Amino acid sequence: MNAAAFLRRLAGRPWLWAYVAAIAVWIVTILFTGGRGAGEVLTAAFTFATFSVIVGIGQMYVVTLGPGNVDLSIPATITLAGAVATKVMDTQDGMILAGLAVALACGVGVGIVNYALIWLLRIPPIIATLSSSFLIQSTAIAYGRGIRIKPPPMLADFTTAQVFGMPVLAICIIALAAVMELVLRRTLYGRWVTAIGQNIRAARLAGIDVGRTRFAAYVMSAVFAGLCGYLLSGFSGGSSLSMGEEYLLTSIALVVIGGSSVAGGNSNVPGLWGAALFLFLVVTMLNTYGFGAGTRYLATGLIIIAVIVAASARRPAR
Amino acid sequence: MTRLIGTVSLLALVAALGAGSALADTKDKKIALSNNYAGNSWRQAMLRSWDKVTKPAVTAGIVAAADPFTTAENQVTEQAAQIQNLVLQGYNAIVINSASPDALNGAVKEACDAGVTVVSFDGIVTEPCAWRIAVDFKQMGKDEITFLKEKFPSGGNVLEIRGLAGVFVDDEISKGIHEGVAENPQFKIVGSVHGDWDQAKAQAAVAGILPSLPDDIVAVVTQGGDGYGAAQAFKAAGRKMPTIIMGNRQDELAWWKEQKDANGYETYSASIAPGVSTLAFWVAQQILDGKEVPKDLVVPFLRVDQSGLEKALETTEKGGVANVEYSAEDAEKVVGAAAKK
C-alpha cells in the first residue's frame, strides 16, 4: 500500500525522467562492452557531471525567476575565476583558500555587474549577461593571455580524489545540491524566487522585495560559476581560455532536462544531477558505439527531446 | 570655403594617385587582419606574432598600417560584416583567418571587386579571387601513422581524438589518419572521440570512452591541443600510458619533457605555427607590391622531435604554442616553391 503510494508520488516527480534516461543510457552502454567498465563509466560520469551541476544550480535559480531570466555570462566567469585563482595560488598549497576566496570574489563582482546592467540600465537579462560576458572574457584574456599555471598539488589531489570509485568532489556537490534544494523548498528566500517566477506582480503586491531577491539569484549564479572555474582549473591541470565554453548550453540544458520549467516558477534541484549524468552518458554511449559526429548530434538531439517530452507529459494539466 | 576644401581634396587625390603609381612601393598601403576567434592559446599566439612582425614593418615604413580585428562571437555573419567595414575603411589588403571556408565567399568577392587583395590562411576561403595559404592537413594526419609504424612495427590498437565536428581541418586530418591506417592494417582504430582541440573537452571525452576500450592501446592520434587532456584521462583511469602524439602546445611539450626525463617517453609533436599569420602578412605585402603570386600556397607545419624537445620548450612561452615568425624572405621562398609547381 505504502509502496504503491510511494511509486505514484515518485512518478509524479518531473525530475524522475532524467534519472530514468541516464540509467537506460548507462545500461545500453555497458551492453556494448558486455558489462566491462560499468563502474568506471559511472565514475567518469560523476566526475564530469559535478562541474555541470555546480553551474546548473545557479542557472536554475536564475531561470526560476521567470521568463527572460537567464545567465549567459557563466562561461566567461568560469574562465576568469580559473585564470585569476591559478595565478593567485601560483602552485602554492598554502594559497588554496586564498585562491578560493578570489574565485568566489570574481563571481560576486560579475553578479553585481550583471544585476547593475539589468536594474540600473533596464537592459533585458539575456542581453545584459551576454554583453557582460564579452567584458569578462576580454578581461580574462587580458589578465592571463591564456597562460596555463598548474594548480597547487593539494587542490589537484582533492579535485581528483575518489573513495570506492566515487569522486570526493561529486559527494561534496551532492551535499551542496541537497542544501540548495532545501533553500528552494523550505526557506523564505526560495519561496520568494518561485513566487516571482510564477507571477512577478503578485509577488510584488505580496510584499516581496523583488529587486533584492533577483539580485541575490544573479550573484549566486556568478558565484557558482566562479566556484566551478576554481575547481575545474584544479581538476584539469590549470585554467585555459576556452575552459568555460561548453557550460553555457549545458547549464541551460540541465535545467530543462531536469524537469524545471524554462518559463520559471517551478524548479527542482535533483533533476540537475540526473540531467548532468544523462548528458555525459549519452555522449559516452554514442562514442562507444562509434557513431559519426553527424549521427551523434542527431541522436543527442532526439534523445533530449524525448526526455523533455516524457518529463512534461507527466506534469499535471493546468 | 567649399571651394577650398574641393581644391585640397583634389590635390590629395592627385598626390594619392601619384604615390600609387610608383610600383614596388607599399609604404602607403594599409593591410588589415580579419580574425574570427581569439579565445584559445593558439589564436593568442597568432595575434601576438602578428603584432611582433607588423609593428616594426609599419615603423620601417614598409606598409602604412597593419591593424588586427577580431570578431567577438566567431560567427560567419559577423565576420562578413567586418570584412565589408574594412573595405569601406579603405584597406588595400585584408588578411583573413576565416570562420568558414565558403560562407564568407560573398563578402570576399565584394572585397575583390572593390579592388582589395584578400589573403586567407589557416581557416581559408574557397572564393577563387582570394589567395590561400594552407597546410596539408591530410599529410599531417598520415604522418602520425608513419611515425607509429616505425615505433610499433607490429601495430596495435589506436584511439583517435578528433577536433571540432563539421570543420574542414578536422575532416582532413582525420582522413589522413584513416588513409594511413588503411595502408597499415596492423593498426586498428578502436575508438574515436571529438575533443574540439581543447584539453578539458578531450579529457572528458577520453575519460568517457576509455572504460569501453581494450586495455592494450598503444597510441593516441590527435589533432593538437588535446594531448595533455588525453594524458590526464589515461592517468586518472590508471591505464598504461600510450604514445600520445602532441600538438605543440606548451603544456603538452612540458608534460612530454616530464615523462621523457622520468621514463624515456617517446613521441613527436606537430602543428601549424601560429606565426603563419605573419607569412600571410608578407604575402599580402608582396601582392600589393605587384609581385606575381600563385593563388594556392602551402606552408610546412612545425614539427618537434624527441631531440628538439628541450629547445622547443625553451622558446615556447608558458601557456603558448611552439611558434616561428616568418620574414619577407620566407614568404618569397614559399611563393617561389608554389610558382615552380
Interface residues (C-beta under 8 A of the other chain):
Chain A: T29 F32 T33 R36 G37 A38 G39 E40 V41 A44 A45 T47 F48 F134 Q137 I141 G144 R145 G146 I147 R148 I149 T160 L232 S236 G237 G238 S240 L241 S242 M243 E245 E246 F280 V283 T284 N287 T288 G290 A293 G294 R296 Y297
Chain B: A38 G39 N40 S41 Q44 A72 R162 A165 G166 G191 S192 V193 H194 D198 Q199 A200 K201 Q203 A204 A205 A207 G208 I209 L210 P211 S212 Y228 G229 Q232 A236 A237 Q250 D251 E317 K318 G319 G320
